Amino acid sequence: MKISNVRFIALRQPLQQPLRLAWGAMHHRHFGLVIVETDAGITGVGETSVNFPGWAIVERKATIEEGLKPLLIGEDPLDVEGVWCKMHRAFARLGVLWGKGAVMSAIGGVDIALWDIAGKANGKPIYALLGGTQPARTPLYATGLDPANPADSARAFVDRGYRAVKVRIGFDEARDIANVEAVRRAVGDDIHVLVDANMAYDLDGAKRMAAALHPYRLYWLEEPLVASDLEGYRALKDHTDIPLAAGENQFDVADATALLDTQAIRYLMPDPTRAGGLSEARRICALAQARGLPYSPHHYGSDVGFAAALHLIAAMPGASYMLRDVAPAPLRESVLRTPISIESGCASMPDGPGLGIELNWDAIHAHEVRL
C-alpha cells in the first residue's frame, strides 16, 4: 500500500457573536481536516489545529499540500513512525524559521490520518493498535460557557451531568474574579471549577490573580503565563498552591520536558492536533506518566480531533478530565455522520476501525472554504 494523495480541507462557520479569549477575538470557527488517500482505496482522516489567527487555514493548506505532500506520495502509510520521522526531519528547521506550532500542527494532522489508515487496514481501533483498552467512558469538563452569564451556563451543564466546568479569564481582573466567584456559588462545592487564562499575565499579574482566586478552591489554573516563560512558571509555583496546568502550546517532547523540568505543572495538556499527532502526543503522555503526573488532552476543534484525543486516553494511562467545547458551533459535531456519544458529562469511545468515525460530507461541502 502506498500514499497516493494528501488533501487539506478548510472549514469555516460564522459566529453570531465574536468569541473573545485573552489572546484575541474569533469571528469564525475554523476547522482543518487532513485527508490521506492510498492506492489500496483506504482513506484516513486527521485534524490540524487552525483556531487562530484567522489566516491559519491559508498557511496550513500550503504547509500540508505544498510542503508535506511531496514527501508523502509513494510512502507506506502503515509505517506510521517512519513517515513521522521523515516529516519531522524535513521540517524541523522550518519550525525555527516559520514557527514550531504551525509545523507540528501540520505533521499532527497527517499523523492522525495515518493512524486512521492503519486501524482500518488492520480492522482495529487506533487505541488497540497503541496497546490500550477501551475505557468505559471518559469524564469531560465543559468549556466555552456563555460569557454573558457564565454562572447560569455552568449550572446548566452541571445539571446535564458534568462534574467539572472551566471559566475563561484574562480580560478584566475584577470581572474575572466576580465570574469565578459566581460560578463557584452556582455549582456548589462538589463540582470541580477550572480556570483558563490563555497566557494573559506577566508574573506579577499571575501572582495577583492566583492570590485573588485562591478562596474558590480551583481544580487548576491553566496557562496563566506565556508558554515559553519557564522561569515564570517556576516562580509562580512557589507563590500559590493552586495546581497549575499547561501544555497545549508545548509542541513536542522537548517542549514538554522543559516545562515539566520546572516542577511547576500538576496537569500536562498535550493536544494531538497541535503536538505532532498521536505519535508525539503519546510520547508526551509517557513523560507525564514517568513523573507521576496526570495529563488532560487539549482539543479545541472538530470532533475528528476529539475522537483522536479519546483514542489517546484509551491508549495512555493517567488521564484526568478531557476538554469538551460546549460553545455554539454546530459544525464541530456535524462533521461526523454519527455524533460521538456524550451522556452525563462523559464521552463514549468510537469503537470502529481506525478513529471509528465517518465524515458527513454534506456538512463538510456546505462549510468548505475554497482557498
FIBADO-934733 format. One line per 10 residues: number of its first residue (from 0); their letters; for each residue x, y, z negated of N, C-alpha, C. Coordinates in steps of 0.1 Angstrom, whole numbers, plus 5000, padded with zeros to 4 digits. Example, Ala and Ser with C-alpha at 12.3 -4.5 7.8 and 13.67 -1.06 7.14 Angstrom:
# residues 2
0 = AS = 5132,4943,4922,5123,4955,4922,5132,4967,4922; 5128,4978,4929,5137,4989,4929,5129,5000,4921;
//
This chain:
# residues 371
0 = MKISNVRFIA = 5008,4988,5000,5000,5000,5000,5009,5012,5000; 5005,5022,5008,5013,5035,5009,5003,5047,5008; 5009,5058,5003,5001,5070,5002,5000,5076,5016; 4988,5079,5020,4986,5084,5034,4982,5099,5034; 4977,5104,5023,4973,5118,5023,4971,5123,5009; 4973,5136,5007,4972,5143,4994,4964,5156,4996; 4953,5158,4989,4945,5170,4991,4942,5176,4978; 4941,5190,4979,4937,5198,4967,4923,5203,4970; 4914,5202,4961,4900,5208,4962,4898,5218,4951; 4896,5231,4956,4894,5242,4947,4879,5244,4945;
10 = LRQPLQQPLR = 4874,5244,4932,4860,5246,4929,4859,5259,4921; 4848,5266,4924,4845,5279,4917,4831,5280,4913; 4828,5283,4900,4814,5286,4896,4814,5300,4889; 4806,5309,4895,4805,5322,4889,4799,5321,4875; 4803,5330,4866,4797,5331,4852,4788,5342,4851; 4776,5340,4845,4767,5351,4843,4773,5362,4834; 4781,5358,4824,4788,5367,4815,4803,5364,4816; 4812,5374,4816,4826,5371,4816,4829,5363,4803; 4838,5353,4805,4843,5346,4794,4856,5352,4789; 4856,5357,4776,4867,5365,4771,4875,5357,4761;
20 = LAWGAMHHRH = 4888,5356,4764,4897,5350,4755,4908,5360,4752; 4916,5357,4742,4926,5366,4738,4936,5370,4749; 4938,5361,4759,4948,5364,4769,4941,5369,4782; 4928,5372,4782,4922,5377,4794,4907,5373,4795; 4901,5379,4806,4887,5375,4808,4886,5367,4821; 4877,5357,4821,4874,5349,4832,4860,5352,4837; 4859,5356,4850,4846,5359,4856,4841,5347,4864; 4849,5337,4866,4845,5324,4872,4852,5313,4865; 4845,5301,4865,4852,5289,4861,4858,5283,4873; 4871,5280,4873,4878,5273,4884,4882,5259,4880;
30 = FGLVIVETDA = 4880,5250,4888,4884,5236,4886,4892,5232,4898; 4903,5224,4896,4912,5219,4907,4913,5204,4907; 4907,5198,4917,4908,5184,4918,4919,5180,4928; 4925,5168,4926,4936,5163,4935,4931,5150,4940; 4931,5148,4953,4927,5136,4959,4939,5129,4966; 4942,5117,4962,4954,5109,4968,4947,5097,4975; 4950,5097,4989,4944,5086,4997,4955,5076,5001; 4951,5064,5003,4961,5053,5007,4957,5047,5020; 4966,5040,5026,4963,5032,5038,4955,5020,5035; 4953,5016,5023,4945,5005,5019,4931,5008,5016;
40 = GITGVGETSV = 4927,5021,5018,4914,5026,5016,4910,5029,5002; 4920,5028,4992,4918,5031,4978,4921,5046,4976; 4912,5054,4971,4915,5068,4968,4915,5071,4953; 4924,5079,4949,4925,5083,4935,4921,5097,4933; 4916,5101,4922,4912,5115,4919,4919,5119,4906; 4924,5131,4906,4930,5137,4894,4926,5151,4892; 4930,5157,4882,4927,5172,4880,4939,5179,4875; 4941,5191,4880,4952,5200,4876,4946,5213,4870; 4951,5218,4859,4945,5229,4852,4948,5242,4860; 4937,5249,4863,4937,5262,4871,4929,5272,4865;
50 = NFPGWAIVER = 4928,5273,4852,4919,5282,4845,4923,5296,4847; 4935,5300,4846,4939,5314,4845,4954,5315,4850; 4957,5325,4857,4949,5336,4863,4940,5331,4874; 4932,5341,4879,4922,5337,4889,4928,5332,4902; 4941,5336,4905,4947,5331,4917,4954,5318,4916; 4953,5312,4904,4960,5299,4902,4955,5288,4912; 4943,5289,4917,4938,5279,4927,4946,5280,4940; 4949,5293,4943,4957,5295,4956,4971,5289,4955; 4977,5293,4943,4991,5287,4941,4991,5272,4941; 4981,5266,4934,4981,5252,4932,4979,5244,4945;
60 = KATIEEGLKP = 4970,5249,4954,4968,5243,4967,4982,5243,4975; 4989,5254,4974,5002,5255,4981,5012,5245,4975; 5013,5245,4962,5022,5237,4955,5020,5222,4958; 5007,5218,4958,5004,5204,4960,5005,5200,4974; 4999,5208,4983,4998,5204,4997,5010,5207,5005; 5017,5218,5002,5029,5221,5009,5042,5217,5002; 5041,5215,4989,5053,5211,4981,5054,5197,4978; 5043,5191,4971,5044,5177,4967,5040,5168,4978; 5030,5171,4986,5025,5161,4996,5036,5156,5005; 5046,5164,5010,5056,5158,5019,5065,5148,5012;
70 = LLIGEDPLDV = 5066,5149,4998,5074,5140,4991,5066,5126,4989; 5053,5127,4990,5045,5116,4986,5041,5107,4997; 5040,5112,5009,5035,5104,5020,5044,5092,5022; 5039,5080,5023,5046,5068,5025,5051,5062,5012; 5049,5068,5001,5054,5062,4988,5044,5052,4984; 5048,5043,4975,5040,5032,4969,5032,5039,4958; 5019,5040,4958,5011,5046,4948,5011,5038,4935; 5014,5025,4936,5014,5017,4924,5027,5018,4916; 5037,5025,4922,5049,5028,4914,5048,5041,4908; 5039,5042,4898,5035,5055,4893,5047,5062,4886;
80 = EGVWCKMHRA = 5055,5054,4879,5066,5060,4872,5077,5065,4882; 5079,5057,4892,5089,5061,4902,5085,5073,4910; 5072,5074,4913,5067,5086,4920,5068,5098,4911; 5064,5096,4899,5065,5107,4889,5079,5113,4888; 5089,5104,4887,5103,5108,4886,5107,5115,4899; 5103,5110,4911,5106,5117,4923,5101,5131,4924; 5088,5133,4920,5082,5147,4919,5090,5155,4909; 5093,5150,4898,5099,5158,4887,5113,5162,4891; 5121,5153,4897,5135,5156,4902,5134,5167,4912; 5125,5166,4921,5124,5176,4932,5120,5189,4928;
90 = FARLGVLWGK = 5112,5190,4917,5105,5203,4913,5111,5209,4900; 5120,5202,4893,5125,5207,4880,5131,5221,4882; 5139,5223,4892,5145,5237,4893,5134,5247,4898; 5124,5242,4906,5114,5252,4910,5106,5256,4897; 5105,5248,4887,5099,5252,4875,5106,5264,4868; 5119,5265,4870,5126,5276,4865,5123,5289,4873; 5123,5287,4886,5120,5299,4895,5106,5303,4895; 5097,5294,4895,5082,5297,4897,5074,5296,4884; 5078,5287,4876,5070,5285,4863,5068,5271,4860; 5073,5266,4848,5071,5252,4845,5057,5248,4844;
100 = GAVMSAIGGV = 5048,5257,4839,5034,5254,4837,5028,5250,4850; 5030,5258,4861,5024,5256,4874,5029,5242,4880; 5042,5240,4879,5048,5228,4884,5043,5216,4877; 5044,5216,4864,5040,5204,4856,5025,5201,4858; 5017,5212,4859,5002,5210,4861,5000,5204,4875; 5007,5208,4885,5006,5202,4898,5010,5187,4898; 5021,5184,4892,5025,5170,4890,5015,5162,4883; 5009,5168,4872,4999,5162,4864,4987,5157,4872; 4982,5166,4881,4970,5163,4889,4973,5151,4898; 4984,5150,4904,4988,5139,4912,4990,5126,4904;
110 = DIALWDIAGK = 4996,5127,4892,4999,5116,4884,4986,5109,4879; 4976,5117,4875,4963,5112,4871,4957,5104,4883; 4957,5110,4895,4952,5103,4907,4959,5090,4909; 4972,5089,4907,4979,5077,4909,4975,5066,4899; 4973,5070,4887,4968,5061,4877,4954,5056,4880; 4946,5065,4886,4933,5061,4890,4934,5050,4901; 4943,5052,4911,4945,5042,4921,4950,5029,4915; 4959,5030,4906,4965,5017,4900,4954,5010,4893; 4945,5017,4886,4934,5010,4879,4925,5003,4889; 4921,5010,4900,4912,5005,4910,4919,4993,4917;
120 = ANGKPIYALL = 4931,4994,4920,4938,4983,4926,4939,4970,4918; 4940,4972,4905,4941,4961,4895,4928,4957,4889; 4917,4964,4892,4904,4961,4886,4903,4964,4872; 4911,4973,4866,4912,4976,4852,4911,4991,4849; 4905,4995,4838,4905,5009,4834,4919,5013,4831; 4922,5026,4832,4936,5031,4830,4941,5027,4816; 4932,5029,4806,4937,5026,4792,4942,5012,4791; 4936,5003,4798,4941,4989,4797,4954,4987,4804; 4957,4994,4815,4970,4994,4821,4981,5000,4812; 4977,5009,4804,4986,5016,4794,4987,5008,4781;
130 = GGTQPARTPL = 4980,4997,4780,4982,4988,4768,4972,4992,4757; 4962,5000,4760,4952,5003,4750,4940,4995,4750; 4932,4997,4740,4919,4990,4739,4908,5001,4738; 4896,4998,4743,4885,5007,4744,4881,5011,4730; 4881,5025,4726,4876,5029,4713,4861,5028,4714; 4855,5027,4702,4840,5026,4701,4835,5040,4706; 4839,5050,4700,4835,5064,4705,4846,5073,4700; 4848,5084,4708,4858,5094,4704,4851,5107,4698; 4855,5110,4686,4849,5122,4680,4854,5135,4686; 4845,5144,4688,4848,5157,4695,4846,5169,4686;
140 = YATGLDPANP = 4853,5180,4689,4850,5193,4684,4844,5202,4695; 4834,5210,4691,4828,5218,4701,4835,5232,4702; 4839,5235,4714,4845,5249,4716,4837,5256,4727; 4838,5269,4727,4830,5277,4737,4817,5281,4731; 4817,5283,4718,4804,5288,4711,4800,5301,4717; 4787,5304,4716,4782,5317,4721,4788,5328,4713; 4796,5337,4721,4803,5348,4714,4794,5358,4707; 4782,5359,4712,4772,5369,4707,4767,5364,4693; 4767,5351,4691,4762,5346,4678,4769,5333,4675; 4782,5333,4672,4789,5320,4670,4783,5312,4658;
150 = ADSARAFVDR = 4778,5318,4648,4773,5311,4637,4761,5302,4641; 4751,5308,4647,4739,5301,4651,4743,5290,4662; 4752,5293,4670,4757,5284,4680,4764,5272,4674; 4772,5275,4664,4779,5264,4657,4769,5255,4650; 4759,5261,4644,4749,5253,4636,4741,5244,4646; 4738,5249,4658,4731,5242,4668,4739,5229,4672; 4752,5230,4674,4760,5219,4678,4762,5209,4666; 4762,5214,4654,4763,5205,4642,4750,5198,4641; 4739,5204,4644,4726,5197,4644,4725,5186,4655; 4733,5188,4665,4734,5177,4676,4743,5166,4672;
160 = GYRAVKVRIG = 4750,5167,4661,4759,5156,4657,4773,5159,4656; 4778,5171,4661,4792,5174,4660,4796,5176,4645; 4808,5171,4642,4813,5172,4628,4824,5183,4628; 4827,5189,4639,4838,5199,4640,4834,5210,4650; 4837,5222,4647,4835,5233,4657,4847,5242,4657; 4849,5249,4668,4861,5258,4669,4856,5272,4673; 4862,5282,4666,4859,5296,4667,4871,5303,4674; 4869,5310,4685,4879,5318,4691,4881,5331,4684; 4894,5334,4682,4897,5347,4676,4908,5354,4684; 4913,5365,4680,4924,5372,4687,4918,5385,4694;
170 = FDEARDIANV = 4907,5390,4689,4901,5401,4695,4902,5413,4685; 4892,5415,4677,4893,5425,4666,4893,5418,4653; 4903,5421,4645,4906,5413,4633,4894,5413,4624; 4888,5424,4621,4876,5424,4612,4865,5416,4617; 4862,5417,4630,4851,5410,4636,4854,5395,4636; 4867,5391,4639,4871,5377,4639,4869,5371,4626; 4873,5378,4615,4872,5373,4602,4857,5371,4598; 4849,5381,4602,4835,5380,4599,4828,5368,4607; 4833,5366,4619,4827,5354,4626,4831,5341,4620; 4843,5340,4616,4848,5327,4609,4840,5325,4596;
180 = EAVRRAVGDD = 4838,5336,4589,4831,5335,4576,4816,5331,4579; 4810,5337,4589,4796,5334,4593,4795,5319,4597; 4804,5314,4605,4804,5301,4610,4805,5291,4598; 4815,5294,4589,4816,5285,4577,4803,5285,4569; 4797,5296,4567,4785,5297,4560,4774,5289,4567; 4773,5290,4580,4762,5284,4587,4763,5269,4588; 4776,5263,4588,4777,5249,4590,4779,5242,4576; 4782,5249,4566,4784,5243,4553,4799,5238,4551; 4801,5232,4539,4814,5228,4535,4819,5214,4541; 4809,5206,4546,4813,5193,4551,4817,5192,4565;
190 = IHVLVDANMA = 4816,5203,4573,4819,5204,4587,4833,5210,4588; 4841,5204,4597,4854,5210,4600,4853,5222,4609; 4859,5233,4604,4860,5245,4612,4874,5248,4617; 4876,5248,4630,4889,5251,4636,4889,5265,4642; 4901,5271,4643,4902,5285,4648,4913,5285,4658; 4910,5291,4670,4920,5292,4681,4923,5307,4684; 4935,5311,4683,4939,5325,4685,4944,5327,4699; 4946,5316,4707,4951,5318,4721,4963,5327,4722; 4973,5325,4713,4986,5332,4713,4985,5347,4711; 4975,5352,4703,4972,5366,4703,4981,5374,4695;
200 = YDLDGAKRMA = 4989,5368,4685,4995,5376,4675,5011,5376,4676; 5017,5386,4670,5031,5385,4667,5031,5379,4653; 5043,5377,4647,5044,5370,4634,5037,5378,4623; 5039,5391,4623,5032,5398,4612,5017,5397,4613; 5012,5398,4625,4997,5397,4627,4992,5383,4623; 5000,5373,4627,4996,5359,4624,4996,5357,4609; 5006,5362,4602,5007,5361,4587,4994,5368,4581; 4991,5379,4586,4980,5387,4581,4967,5379,4583; 4965,5374,4595,4953,5366,4597,4952,5353,4590; 4963,5346,4589,4963,5334,4581,4959,5336,4567;
210 = AALHPYRLYW = 4964,5347,4561,4960,5350,4547,4945,5354,4546; 4940,5361,4556,4926,5365,4556,4917,5353,4558; 4921,5343,4566,4913,5332,4569,4914,5320,4559; 4924,5321,4550,4926,5311,4540,4914,5306,4532; 4905,5315,4528,4894,5311,4520,4884,5302,4527; 4885,5301,4540,4874,5294,4548,4878,5280,4551; 4888,5275,4545,4891,5260,4545,4892,5255,4559; 4901,5260,4567,4902,5257,4581,4908,5243,4583; 4903,5236,4593,4909,5223,4596,4923,5226,4603; 4923,5236,4612,4936,5241,4617,4935,5255,4622;
220 = LEEPLVASDL = 4946,5261,4624,4948,5274,4631,4956,5271,4643; 4950,5274,4655,4956,5269,4667,4963,5281,4675; 4975,5279,4679,4983,5288,4687,4981,5303,4683; 4985,5306,4670,4985,5320,4666,4996,5328,4672; 5007,5321,4677,5018,5328,4683,5020,5323,4697; 5028,5331,4705,5032,5327,4718,5039,5313,4717; 5036,5304,4727,5041,5291,4726,5056,5290,4725; 5063,5299,4730,5078,5299,4730,5084,5304,4717; 5076,5310,4708,5081,5316,4696,5083,5306,4685; 5093,5297,4687,5095,5286,4678,5099,5291,4665;
230 = EGYRALKDHT = 5108,5301,4664,5112,5306,4651,5100,5313,4644; 5091,5319,4651,5079,5324,4645,5071,5314,4639; 5069,5302,4646,5061,5291,4640,5068,5286,4627; 5081,5285,4628,5088,5280,4616,5085,5290,4604; 5086,5303,4606,5084,5312,4596,5069,5312,4591; 5060,5311,4600,5046,5311,4597,5042,5299,4588; 5048,5288,4591,5045,5276,4583,5049,5278,4569; 5060,5286,4566,5064,5288,4552,5055,5298,4545; 5046,5305,4553,5037,5315,4548,5023,5311,4545; 5019,5300,4551,5005,5295,4550,5004,5280,4548;
240 = DIPLAAGENQ = 4994,5276,4541,4992,5261,4540,4980,5257,4550; 4975,5266,4558,4966,5262,4568,4973,5254,4579; 4969,5242,4582,4976,5234,4592,4976,5241,4606; 4988,5241,4612,4989,5247,4625,4989,5237,4636; 4982,5241,4647,4981,5233,4659,4986,5240,4671; 4993,5233,4680,4998,5239,4692,5002,5227,4701; 5005,5231,4714,5010,5221,4723,5004,5222,4737; 4993,5229,4739,4987,5229,4752,4996,5236,4762; 5005,5245,4757,5014,5252,4765,5028,5247,4764; 5030,5235,4759,5042,5228,4759,5041,5218,4771;
250 = FDVADATALL = 5049,5219,4781,5045,5213,4794,5053,5199,4796; 5062,5196,4787,5069,5183,4789,5074,5178,4776; 5081,5167,4776,5087,5161,4764,5097,5171,4757; 5105,5178,4765,5115,5187,4759,5108,5198,4752; 5097,5204,4758,5090,5215,4751,5083,5210,4738; 5077,5198,4739,5071,5192,4727,5081,5189,4716; 5092,5184,4720,5102,5181,4710,5107,5194,4703; 5109,5204,4710,5114,5217,4704,5103,5222,4695; 5091,5221,4698,5080,5226,4690,5079,5217,4677; 5080,5204,4678,5080,5195,4666,5092,5197,4657;
260 = DTQAIRYLMP = 5103,5201,4663,5115,5203,4655,5114,5215,4646; 5105,5224,4648,5102,5235,4639,5096,5229,4626; 5091,5217,4626,5084,5212,4614,5072,5220,4610; 5067,5228,4619,5056,5237,4616,5042,5232,4620; 5042,5223,4630,5030,5218,4636,5024,5206,4629; 5012,5206,4626,5005,5195,4620,4997,5187,4630; 4993,5194,4641,4985,5187,4651,4991,5191,4665; 4995,5181,4673,5001,5184,4686,4990,5182,4696; 4990,5191,4706,4978,5192,4716,4983,5190,4730; 4987,5179,4735,4991,5177,4749,4979,5177,4758;
270 = DPTRAGGLSE = 4981,5182,4770,4970,5183,4780,4975,5176,4792; 4969,5164,4796,4973,5157,4807,4973,5165,4820; 4963,5174,4822,4962,5182,4834,4972,5193,4834; 4980,5195,4824,4990,5206,4823,5004,5201,4821; 5005,5190,4814,5018,5185,4810,5022,5172,4817; 5022,5173,4831,5027,5162,4839,5019,5150,4839; 5006,5151,4837,4997,5139,4838,4997,5130,4826; 4991,5118,4828,4990,5108,4818,5004,5103,4815; 5013,5102,4825,5026,5096,4823,5034,5104,4812; 5035,5118,4814,5042,5126,4804,5034,5128,4792;
280 = ARRICALAQA = 5021,5129,4793,5013,5131,4781,5014,5120,4771; 5015,5108,4776,5016,5096,4766,5030,5096,4760; 5040,5101,4767,5054,5102,4761,5053,5113,4750; 5046,5124,4752,5044,5134,4742,5037,5129,4730; 5026,5121,4732,5019,5115,4721,5028,5106,4713; 5037,5099,4720,5046,5090,4713,5055,5098,4703; 5059,5110,4707,5067,5118,4698,5060,5121,4686; 5047,5125,4687,5039,5128,4675,5037,5115,4666; 5035,5104,4673,5033,5092,4665,5046,5088,4657; 5058,5090,4664,5070,5087,4657,5073,5096,4645;
290 = RGLPYSPHHY = 5067,5108,4645,5068,5117,4633,5057,5116,4624; 5048,5107,4626,5036,5106,4617,5026,5117,4618; 5025,5123,4630,5016,5134,4631,5005,5130,4641; 4992,5135,4638,4982,5132,4648,4983,5141,4660; 4977,5137,4671,4976,5145,4683,4961,5147,4686; 4958,5158,4693,4945,5162,4697,4946,5166,4711; 4942,5158,4721,4943,5162,4735,4936,5175,4738; 4942,5184,4745,4936,5196,4750,4931,5193,4765; 4919,5198,4768,4915,5198,4782,4904,5209,4783; 4906,5218,4792,4897,5229,4795,4894,5229,4810;
300 = GSDVGFAAAL = 4887,5220,4815,4885,5219,4829,4872,5210,4832; 4872,5203,4842,4861,5195,4846,4861,5181,4838; 4851,5173,4840,4850,5160,4834,4859,5150,4840; 4865,5153,4851,4876,5144,4857,4888,5144,4847; 4892,5156,4843,4903,5156,4833,4899,5152,4820; 4886,5154,4816,4881,5149,4803,4882,5134,4803; 4878,5128,4814,4879,5113,4814,4894,5109,4812; 4903,5116,4819,4917,5112,4817,4922,5113,4803; 4917,5124,4796,4921,5125,4782,4915,5114,4773; 4903,5110,4776,4897,5099,4769,4906,5086,4771;
310 = HLIAAMPGAS = 4911,5084,4783,4919,5072,4785,4932,5073,4777; 4938,5086,4776,4950,5088,4768,4947,5084,4754; 4936,5088,4748,4932,5085,4734,4931,5070,4732; 4925,5063,4742,4924,5048,4741,4937,5041,4742; 4947,5047,4749,4960,5041,4751,4970,5044,4740; 4969,5056,4733,4979,5060,4724,4973,5062,4710; 4978,5054,4700,4972,5056,4686,4975,5069,4681; 4967,5073,4671,4970,5085,4663,4962,5098,4667; 4951,5096,4675,4944,5108,4679,4935,5113,4668; 4934,5126,4668,4924,5133,4660,4912,5137,4669;
320 = YMLRDVAPAP = 4905,5147,4666,4894,5152,4675,4899,5154,4689; 4890,5153,4698,4892,5157,4712,4883,5169,4715; 4889,5178,4722,4882,5191,4726,4870,5187,4735; 4858,5194,4732,4847,5194,4742,4842,5208,4744; 4844,5212,4756,4840,5226,4761,4825,5225,4762; 4818,5234,4754,4803,5235,4755,4798,5248,4760; 4807,5256,4766,4802,5269,4772,4794,5266,4784; 4785,5275,4788,4777,5273,4800,4786,5272,4813; 4787,5260,4818,4794,5258,4831,4790,5245,4836; 4778,5244,4842,4772,5231,4846,4781,5223,4856;
330 = LRESVLRTPI = 4789,5229,4864,4798,5222,4873,4808,5213,4866; 4811,5217,4854,4821,5209,4846,4816,5194,4845; 4803,5192,4843,4797,5179,4842,4793,5173,4856; 4787,5182,4864,4781,5178,4877,4791,5173,4887; 4804,5175,4885,4814,5170,4895,4813,5154,4895; 4807,5148,4884,4806,5134,4883,4792,5129,4887; 4792,5118,4894,4779,5113,4898,4771,5108,4885; 4778,5102,4876,4772,5097,4864,4780,5104,4852; 4773,5112,4844,4779,5120,4834,4786,5111,4823; 4796,5116,4817,4802,5109,4806,4792,5110,4794;
340 = SIESGCASMP = 4790,5099,4787,4780,5098,4777,4786,5105,4764; 4778,5115,4759,4782,5122,4747,4769,5122,4738; 4771,5116,4726,4760,5115,4717,4765,5117,4703; 4758,5125,4695,4761,5127,4681,4776,5132,4680; 4780,5140,4689,4793,5146,4688,4805,5137,4691; 4802,5126,4698,4812,5116,4702,4810,5112,4717; 4822,5110,4723,4822,5106,4737,4824,5091,4739; 4817,5085,4748,4819,5071,4751,4829,5070,4763; 4838,5060,4763,4848,5059,4773,4842,5053,4786; 4844,5059,4798,4841,5053,4810,4849,5040,4811;
350 = DGPGLGIELN = 4842,5029,4815,4849,5016,4814,4851,5009,4828; 4849,5016,4839,4851,5010,4852,4866,5011,4855; 4870,5005,4867,4884,5005,4871,4889,5020,4873; 4902,5021,4870,4908,5035,4871,4902,5044,4860; 4899,5056,4864,4893,5065,4855,4879,5061,4851; 4872,5053,4859,4859,5048,4856,4848,5058,4860; 4851,5067,4869,4842,5077,4873,4840,5077,4888; 4829,5083,4893,4827,5086,4907,4824,5101,4909; 4829,5107,4919,4827,5121,4922,4813,5123,4928; 4807,5134,4924,4794,5139,4930,4798,5148,4941;
360 = WDAIHAHEVR = 4799,5143,4953,4803,5151,4965,4794,5162,4968; 4781,5161,4965,4771,5172,4968,4775,5184,4960; 4777,5182,4947,4781,5193,4938,4795,5199,4942; 4804,5190,4946,4817,5195,4950,4817,5203,4962; 4809,5199,4973,4809,5206,4985,4801,5220,4983; 4792,5220,4974,4784,5232,4971,4793,5243,4964; 4803,5239,4957,4812,5248,4950,4826,5249,4955; 4829,5242,4966,4843,5242,4971,4846,5256,4976; 4858,5260,4974,4863,5273,4979,4873,5270,4990; 4871,5276,5002,4880,5274,5013,4891,5284,5012;
370 = L = 4903,5279,5010,4915,5288,5008,4923,5289,5020;
//
